[in-house]
C-alpha cells in the first residue's frame, strides 16, 4: 500500500473514535486488509475512482461505518454493492449481523467474493443478481444502498427483498428533497440522520424508509 499502513491505521482509528464506535478486536487490521485488496484489484478492474489510500479511508471505510449505529435487525442486503460498500466494512464492524452483497456487475462481484474469502468474513456473502429479479428466502430486515439509485427507484426495485417490518437504508449526499417528493405514498421516512464522517467535508445523510402502515399518514 503506497501510504504507510501505520499512518492509515492512525487515521482509521481516529475516525472510528470520532464516530464513537466500538469495533471487534482485529477489525482495524481487517479493514486495512480490505483497503489493500481494493487498491490491488483497482489497478485492473477499475472498481473505484478514488485512488489515494487516505481518501479511501475517509470516503469508503469511515463513510460506510458511520451507518453502523442505525441498523435495526440481523439480516441485511447491500444492493448495488459495487466494490463491497458499505457491506464489507459493516460486516467487519458488526460480526453478529448477516450481510448479502449484491450487484449485477460480474467483475465487481468477483472482487467482493475474493475479499470476503480472504478476510474470512463468515457473516457476508456475495451474489451476482439484478435486484428486481431477486426473490430471497427469507426476506431481509434491512436493504442498504450507497450511490445506487433514487429513493423511489430503490423502494420500487427492492420492495420484494424486504420483510414486512423491514427498512430501507439509503446513503445520500445532500438532503434529497426532490427524491423525497417523488417517493410513493406507500413508503414513509422513519428517520433522516445527518452523518458527520471524519475527514469528509461534503454533506452526508442516511435516509431510513419503511412501508406505510394502514391509516398512517405520510410525514
C-alpha positions in Angstrom: 0.0 0.0 0.0 1.7 3.3 -1.1 0.8 5.1 2.1 2.3 3.7 5.2 -0.1 1.2 6.9 0.7 2.7 10.3 -0.4 6.2 9.1 -3.6 4.8 7.7 -4.3 2.8 10.9 -4.0 6.0 12.9 -6.3 7.8 10.6 -8.8 5.0 10.7 -8.6 4.6 14.5 -9.1 8.3 15.0 -12.1 8.3 12.7 -13.7 5.3 14.5 -13.2 7.2 17.8 -14.9 10.3 16.4 -17.8 8.1 15.2 -18.0 6.7 18.8 -17.9 3.2 17.5 -16.6 0.1 19.4 -15.3 -2.4 16.9 -14.3 -6.0 17.5 -10.7 -6.9 18.2 -8.8 -7.1 14.9 -11.3 -5.0 12.9 -8.9 -2.2 12.1 -6.5 -4.7 10.6 -9.3 -6.4 8.6 -10.5 -3.0 7.3 -6.9 -2.1 6.2 -6.5 -5.6 4.6 -9.7 -4.9 2.6 -8.3 -1.5 1.6 -5.2 -3.2 0.4 -7.2 -5.7 -1.7 -9.2 -2.9 -3.1 -6.1 -1.0 -4.2 -4.6 -4.1 -5.8 -7.7 -5.1 -7.7 -8.5 -1.5 -8.7 -5.5 -1.4 -10.9 -7.0 -3.9 -13.3 -10.8 -3.8 -12.5 -11.3 0.0 -12.0 -13.6 -0.7 -9.0 -13.5 2.9 -7.6 -12.4 6.3 -8.9 -10.8 7.0 -5.5 -7.1 6.1 -5.8 -5.5 7.7 -2.7 -5.5 5.3 0.3 -6.0 8.1 2.8 -9.0 9.3 0.8 -10.3 5.7 0.7 -10.2 5.5 4.5 -12.5 8.6 4.6 -14.8 8.1 1.6 -15.1 4.3 1.7 -14.4 2.9 5.2 -15.5 5.7 7.6 -18.4 6.7 5.3 -19.7 3.1 5.5 -19.0 2.7 9.2 -21.0 5.8 10.0 -24.2 3.9 9.2 -23.5 1.1 11.8 -25.3 2.6 14.8 -28.6 2.9 12.9 -29.1 -0.6 11.6 -32.0 -2.4 13.2 -32.3 -6.1 12.6 -30.0 -9.0 11.8 -30.1 -9.7 8.1 -29.2 -7.1 5.5 -28.9 -6.8 1.7 -26.4 -4.4 0.3 -27.8 -3.7 -3.2 -25.6 -2.2 -5.9 -22.7 -3.0 -3.6 -20.0 -2.3 -6.2 -16.7 -2.9 -4.5 -18.4 -4.1 -1.4 -19.5 -0.8 0.1 -20.9 -0.4 2.6 -21.4 -4.1 3.1 -17.8 -5.3 3.8 -16.9 -2.6 6.3 -20.2 -3.2 8.1 -19.7 -6.9 8.1 -16.3 -6.4 9.8 -17.8 -3.9 12.3 -20.9 -6.0 13.1 -19.9 -9.6 13.1 -23.2 -10.8 14.6 -25.3 -9.4 11.7 -25.5 -11.1 8.3 -24.9 -9.2 5.0 -25.6 -10.3 1.4 -23.8 -8.1 -1.1 -25.5 -8.0 -4.5 -24.5 -6.4 -7.8 -25.2 -7.2 -11.4 -21.6 -6.4 -12.4 -19.6 -9.7 -12.7 -16.2 -8.2 -12.2 -17.2 -6.4 -9.0 -18.8 -9.5 -7.6 -15.7 -11.5 -8.3 -13.7 -8.9 -6.3 -16.3 -9.0 -3.5 -16.3 -12.8 -3.4 -12.5 -12.8 -3.2 -12.4 -10.1 -0.5 -15.0 -12.0 1.7 -12.9 -15.2 1.4 -9.5 -13.5 2.1 -10.9 -11.6 5.0 -12.6 -14.8 6.3 -16.0 -13.0 6.8 -18.4 -15.7 7.8 -21.2 -13.2 8.1 -21.1 -12.0 4.5 -21.8 -13.4 1.1 -21.7 -12.1 -2.5 -24.4 -12.5 -5.2 -24.4 -11.5 -8.9 -28.0 -10.6 -9.4 -30.3 -7.8 -10.8 -32.2 -6.7 -7.7 -35.6 -6.6 -9.5 -35.3 -10.3 -10.3 -34.1 -11.4 -6.9 -36.5 -13.4 -4.7 -34.7 -14.1 -1.5 -35.9 -16.5 1.2 -36.1 -15.5 4.0 -36.6 -11.8 3.4 -34.3 -9.1 4.8 -34.6 -6.9 7.9 -32.9 -4.1 6.0 -31.9 -3.2 2.5 -28.9 -0.9 2.2 -27.8 1.2 -0.8 -24.9 3.6 -1.3 -25.0 5.6 -4.6 -27.3 3.0 -6.1 -30.3 4.9 -7.4 -33.1 7.3 -6.4 -35.2 6.6 -3.3 -38.3 5.9 -5.4 -36.4 3.5 -7.6 -34.7 1.8 -4.7 -38.1 1.3 -3.0 -39.8 0.0 -6.2 -37.0 -2.3 -7.4 -36.1 -3.7 -3.9 -39.5 -3.9 -2.3 -39.7 -7.7 -2.7 -36.4 -8.1 -0.7 -37.8 -6.6 2.4 -39.6 -8.3 5.3 -43.0 -6.8 6.3 -41.5 -4.7 9.1 -38.1 -4.1 7.4 -36.5 -0.8 6.4 -34.6 0.7 3.6 -31.3 2.5 4.5 -30.2 4.9 1.7 -26.8 6.7 2.0 -27.1 10.1 0.3 -25.0 13.2 -0.1 -27.0 16.4 0.3 -30.6 16.1 1.7 -32.5 14.7 -1.2 -35.5 17.0 -1.4 -36.5 16.1 -4.9 -36.1 12.4 -4.3 -38.3 12.5 -1.2 -41.1 14.4 -3.1 -41.1 11.6 -5.7 -41.3 8.8 -3.2 -44.6 6.8 -3.5 -47.0 7.5 -0.7 -46.9 3.8 0.5 -43.4 4.5 1.9 -42.7 6.7 4.8 -39.5 8.3 6.1 -38.8 6.9 9.6 -35.6 9.0 10.1 -33.1 11.2 8.4 -29.6 11.2 10.0 -27.1 13.9 9.1 -23.9 11.9 9.2 -20.6 13.5 10.4 -18.0 11.5 8.6 -14.5 12.3 9.9 -12.4 14.0 7.2 -15.3 14.4 4.8 -16.2 18.0 4.1 -19.3 17.2 1.9 -22.8 16.7 3.3 -23.8 13.1 4.0 -27.3 11.8 5.1 -28.8 8.4 5.9 -32.5 8.1 5.0 -34.4 5.3 6.7 -37.7 4.3 5.0 -40.4 1.8 5.7 -43.7 0.8 4.2 -46.6 2.9 5.5 -48.9 1.2 7.9 -52.6 1.1 7.2 -54.0 4.5 8.0 -50.6 6.0 8.8 -50.1 9.4 7.2 -47.1 10.3 5.1 -45.0 12.9 7.0 
